[in-house]
Amino acid sequence: MMDAYPLRATSPEVQFHPVLLTGTGAAAPTKTLGGNGLTVTRTSAGLYLLTWSENPGTFLGMVYGLGADTPSALVGYTLVRDTFTTASNSIEIRLTNTSDAATDLAAAQYIDLIFMFKRTAV
């Protein structure tokens, strides 16, 4: 087992929210990991809305990775985020294919996300 060390940031009170999504085709992807109170809905092809039930803090950013049982199936795919909406505690992400067209996450394809929020004013 690897040793665990405290996660540190260059700013105080930064919280990390890991989210793992598994594709289901033309439906909302399955959230296989994500904090309590986080829901994922599909708004249209390749557009997913992530909504927190409570305000997670000041949005700092997001990093992502794409994966698949057949990794070459995602070559050229891109994920882009919108701005975080504080009124609804939500953010929309868009998955595009090699033709830059919004496309759904298929079965056996995955999106790994880490959202960063700050609990105190930036």
Secondary structure, 3 states (H helix, E strand, C coil): CCCCCCCCCCCCCEEEEEEEEECCCCCCCEEEECCCCEEEEEEECCEEEEEECCCCCEEEEEEEEEEECCHHHHCCCEEEECCCECCCCEEEEEEECCCCCECCCCCCEEEEEEEEEECCCC
